[in-house]
Amino acid sequence: MAVVFSATNEVIDPILADVVRANQNKVVSWLQGESGAWGFLAGQAIVNVRESAGRDLESKERRLIWSRMWWWLEQISAGGNAKS
């Protein structure tokens, strides 16, 4: 039986948390407004979720992932605990 991948916050949040942890230097770069930091982190988010899904992502899934990655970064910037 095939496992269906669903790009929901509950599914992608642990993956995005791993992206943040593995790329703390780029998160700091993003916080400092350095050029290219967002693109790198957004790309890493897509690559990691795609690997977890085991397939290419649809356009709406990519947009959801970018939006959620941005949310994570805003939580970090605000000193939040990223629990919503």
Long-range contacts (C-beta under 8 A, 24 or more apart in sequence): 5-52, 5-53, 5-54, 5-55, 7-49, 7-53, 7-57, 7-61, 7-64, 7-65, 9-68, 11-52, 12-49, 12-64, 12-65, 12-68, 13-68, 13-72, 15-45, 15-48, 15-49, 15-52, 16-45, 16-48, 16-49, 16-65, 16-68, 16-69, 16-72, 17-72, 17-82, 18-48, 19-44, 19-45, 19-48, 19-69, 20-72, 20-73, 20-76, 27-73, 27-76, 30-73, 31-73, 31-76, 31-77, 38-73, 41-69, 41-73, 42-66, 42-69, 45-69
